Amino acid sequence: MAKTTRDILPITQPEPSDWSVFQPAAWEQLPDLGLYMDQVITYVEQQCRALYTQEKFLTPAMVNNYVKSGLLSRPNGKKYSRALLAQLIMICTLKQALSQDEMKKLLTTSAGADAKAGSSADSAHQIEEHYLEFCTTQTAIWGLVLTRRTQSSAMQIALEAAASKLLCVEKIEQLTHG
């Protein structure tokens, strides 16, 4: 099997000075032509590459498991829409900090709870709204992190991450219970 450029190039984290790569694609920039699984994997990996050092962080099996568990909406036949790409980008970003169950609670409570009873157009609209919130929040958070990177020690950042994880779980429980 011939090696591709992707197989040959080393996988590296971006330099902190180039953290603009963590900027998610705007909703309108996401392809909406119905991509097949191979195309979906390639696209989402390109969008989220800066968050990962390992080569394979999204596989077809993972996508299928996300669909089976209800974390990701079902594709239309074998084609994945803009809304599904948005969901996968959010999942690949959030799985850095949350379990699959936590992501499901967060993403379905915020975006999909009412959509299950509605049409697929309603569901796509709710996913779009949720993705727009995700993009705005991610941009703000990475901006904050970038300004603090020279002011904080590794220990401080690790402890803040642990505290943030606990706070996040508490907030997700509040979303799901009231």
C-alpha positions as CSV (number, residue, x, y, z in Angstrom):
1,M,0.0,0.0,0.0
2,A,1.4,3.4,-1.0
3,K,2.1,5.9,1.8
4,T,0.3,9.2,1.6
5,T,1.7,12.6,2.8
6,R,-0.4,12.1,5.8
7,D,1.4,8.8,6.7
8,I,4.8,10.4,6.3
9,L,4.4,13.7,8.0
10,P,5.0,13.7,11.8
11,I,2.0,14.5,14.0
12,T,2.9,17.5,16.2
13,Q,1.0,19.9,18.4
14,P,0.9,23.5,17.1
15,E,3.2,26.0,18.8
16,P,1.3,28.0,21.4
17,S,1.9,31.1,19.4
18,D,-0.2,29.5,16.6
19,W,-3.2,28.6,18.7
20,S,-5.4,30.3,16.2
21,V,-5.6,26.8,14.6
22,F,-8.1,25.9,17.4
23,Q,-10.6,28.2,15.7
24,P,-13.6,26.1,14.6
25,A,-14.9,26.5,11.0
26,A,-18.0,28.7,10.8
27,W,-21.3,26.9,10.1
28,E,-21.4,28.3,6.6
29,Q,-17.9,26.9,5.9
30,L,-18.9,23.3,6.7
31,P,-19.5,21.3,3.6
32,D,-23.2,20.5,3.1
33,L,-23.1,18.2,0.1
34,G,-23.5,14.9,1.9
35,L,-20.1,13.5,2.6
36,Y,-19.3,9.8,2.7
37,M,-17.6,8.3,5.8
38,D,-14.0,8.5,4.4
39,Q,-14.6,12.2,3.5
40,V,-16.1,12.8,6.9
41,I,-13.1,11.3,8.7
42,T,-10.6,13.3,6.6
43,Y,-12.6,16.6,7.1
44,V,-13.1,16.3,10.8
45,E,-9.4,15.3,11.3
46,Q,-8.4,18.4,9.4
47,Q,-10.6,20.5,11.6
48,C,-9.5,19.0,14.9
49,R,-5.9,18.0,14.1
50,A,-4.5,20.7,16.4
51,L,-6.1,19.2,19.4
52,Y,-4.4,15.8,19.0
53,T,-0.9,14.3,18.9
54,Q,-2.0,10.8,17.9
55,E,-2.6,10.1,14.3
56,K,-6.0,8.4,14.5
57,F,-8.4,10.1,16.8
58,L,-11.6,9.5,14.8
59,T,-12.3,6.2,13.0
60,P,-15.4,4.9,11.2
61,A,-16.0,2.5,14.2
62,M,-16.0,5.5,16.5
63,V,-18.5,7.3,14.3
64,N,-20.7,4.3,14.2
65,N,-20.6,3.9,18.0
66,Y,-21.5,7.6,18.4
67,V,-24.5,7.0,16.2
68,K,-25.5,3.7,18.0
69,S,-25.2,5.4,21.4
70,G,-27.3,8.4,20.3
71,L,-24.5,10.9,20.7
72,L,-24.5,11.6,16.9
73,S,-27.6,11.8,14.7
74,R,-28.1,9.1,12.1
75,P,-26.8,10.0,8.6
76,N,-29.1,10.1,5.6
77,G,-28.3,6.8,4.0
78,K,-24.5,6.8,4.0
79,K,-24.2,10.6,3.6
80,Y,-23.2,12.9,6.4
81,S,-24.7,16.5,6.4
82,R,-23.3,19.8,7.7
83,A,-25.2,19.2,10.9
84,L,-23.5,15.8,11.4
85,L,-20.1,17.4,10.7
86,A,-20.8,20.0,13.3
87,Q,-21.7,17.4,15.8
88,L,-18.5,15.4,15.1
89,I,-16.3,18.5,15.5
90,M,-18.0,19.2,18.8
91,I,-17.5,15.6,19.9
92,C,-13.9,15.5,18.9
93,T,-13.2,18.7,20.8
94,L,-15.2,17.9,23.9
95,K,-13.9,14.3,24.2
96,Q,-10.6,15.8,25.4
97,A,-12.4,16.6,28.7
98,L,-15.7,14.7,28.9
99,S,-16.8,11.1,28.8
100,Q,-19.2,10.0,26.1
101,D,-22.1,10.0,28.6
102,E,-21.2,13.5,29.7
103,M,-21.0,14.7,26.1
104,K,-24.4,13.1,25.4
105,K,-26.0,14.9,28.3
106,L,-24.4,18.2,27.3
107,L,-25.1,18.0,23.6
108,T,-28.6,16.5,23.7
109,T,-29.8,18.7,26.6
110,S,-28.7,21.8,24.8
111,A,-29.3,21.0,21.2
112,G,-31.3,17.9,20.6
113,A,-33.9,17.3,23.3
114,D,-36.7,19.1,21.6
115,A,-35.5,18.1,18.1
116,K,-36.2,14.4,18.6
117,A,-39.9,15.1,18.4
118,G,-39.6,17.5,15.5
119,S,-38.5,17.2,11.9
120,S,-35.0,16.7,10.7
121,A,-35.0,20.4,9.6
122,D,-35.8,21.4,13.2
123,S,-33.0,19.1,14.4
124,A,-30.5,20.6,12.0
125,H,-31.5,24.1,13.0
126,Q,-31.0,23.3,16.7
127,I,-27.6,21.7,16.0
128,E,-26.7,24.8,14.0
129,E,-27.6,27.0,17.0
130,H,-25.7,24.8,19.3
131,Y,-22.7,24.8,17.0
132,L,-22.7,28.6,16.8
133,E,-22.6,28.7,20.6
134,F,-19.8,26.1,20.6
135,C,-17.7,28.2,18.1
136,T,-18.2,31.4,20.0
137,T,-17.4,29.8,23.3
138,Q,-14.4,27.9,22.0
139,T,-13.0,31.1,20.4
140,A,-13.4,33.0,23.7
141,I,-11.9,30.2,25.8
142,W,-8.8,29.8,23.6
143,G,-8.3,33.6,23.6
144,L,-8.4,33.5,27.4
145,V,-6.0,30.6,27.6
146,L,-3.6,32.3,25.2
147,T,-3.4,35.4,27.3
148,R,-2.8,33.3,30.5
149,R,-0.2,30.9,29.1
150,T,2.8,32.9,30.3
151,Q,1.2,33.7,33.7
152,S,0.4,30.2,34.9
153,S,2.6,27.3,36.0
154,A,1.9,23.7,34.8
155,M,0.7,22.8,38.3
156,Q,-1.8,25.7,38.4
157,I,-3.1,24.8,34.9
158,A,-3.5,21.1,35.9
159,L,-5.4,22.0,39.1
160,E,-7.6,24.5,37.3
161,A,-8.4,21.7,34.7
162,A,-9.4,19.3,37.5
163,A,-11.6,22.0,39.2
164,S,-13.1,22.9,35.8
165,K,-13.9,19.2,35.2
166,L,-15.8,19.0,38.5
167,L,-17.6,22.2,37.8
168,C,-18.5,21.0,34.3
169,V,-20.0,17.7,35.6
170,E,-22.0,19.7,38.1
171,K,-23.3,22.1,35.4
172,I,-24.2,19.1,33.1
173,E,-26.2,17.5,36.0
174,Q,-28.0,20.8,36.5
175,L,-28.9,20.9,32.8
176,T,-30.3,17.4,32.9
177,H,-32.2,17.7,36.1
178,G,-33.8,21.0,35.9
